Amino acid sequence: MSDISFGPGPDGAITARLGPDARESAHRFLRQNGAVPGPQDGEYVFGGPDAVARAAQAAWLHQADSLNPPAPETSPTMPLAGVDVVFARHSEDGIVAATATDSTEGLVPEVLRQFGFRYDGSAPDRDIYLPPTGADERQALAAAARASVVLQGLGLQVATVGLATAPAGVDRLAEAAEDLAVETVNLRSLTDSRDVADVLDTALDPKVGALPNLLELIDSTQEFVARLPPEQSEVLGAQVSIARHQTTVLAENLSTVRSVLADTRAVVEAPIITTRSARATAASAVSALGLPAGPIIQAVPAARTLTAAPSTAATL
């Protein structure tokens, strides 16, 4: 990594310096991990209490990237070899399409037009199809996906460049994590060990549990990494394998805890609910549900002395 160096900066910051021949990806890794450009060319500064961790992450990504030769640049106007249509993300125009020929007539252009894509061709580097008018990124991605299905059904080759779409497991994991956050808040008021075991059982449920869904996501990541060039797949594959092993061990340990708690049948003393702890619990619940912040608990009014009216006073 002779084209990048790290050193201490003021107030605990970490300074990174890139050589003049550093790849563009090196600049990108630094920016993506929160580094801001410094006063000199090729200089970046990591600030904040986690500066060291973010600098280390950027260094690891750069090292993994440096193991591979630079890939030839591709653009929407340079379709990949053997591909009839390429969908890609343009820096200014969003999701665009390009075809293997310059013809604006025929089967492929007609299919693209059917899904709202509009041919530009206003300049030599604008031989592309723009996304549907007024479509946001999600709608443009949906149009590209539908067009891809039709094109592939017609026997054409379709490729995408830089169009990351989250697998279904991501949504399930997000929902499970949200449910788990709410249950974490509820744990503070539970007194029976069997109730706590039920919460852990939910987290470990094979269909809706957070941990099984996380394992599925890790497996999907492993499958993708395995298709990368050997120089990358070996490094990243090892990291993913470690993550999967650690997650599996965590699930097994929590399963053991759940079983023991379910068999213990113990009841502990209920926590003392004070204004401070009630406010913290309510605030945690609001955060877990993603609700807007606001007053959680109103101040308790001062105690008033109540005097029974003579006509209703009880006679002892």
PyMOL commands that set and color helices and strands:
alter all, ss='L'
color gray80, all
select helices_A, chain A and resi 10-12+24-32+51-66+107-114+137-153+168-187+193-203+210-226+230-264+275-289
alter helices_A, ss='H'
color red, helices_A
select strands_A, chain A and resi 4-8+14-18+36-37+43-46+85-90+94-99+118-119+129-130+158-161
alter strands_A, ss='S'
color yellow, strands_A
deselect
rebuild
show_as cartoon
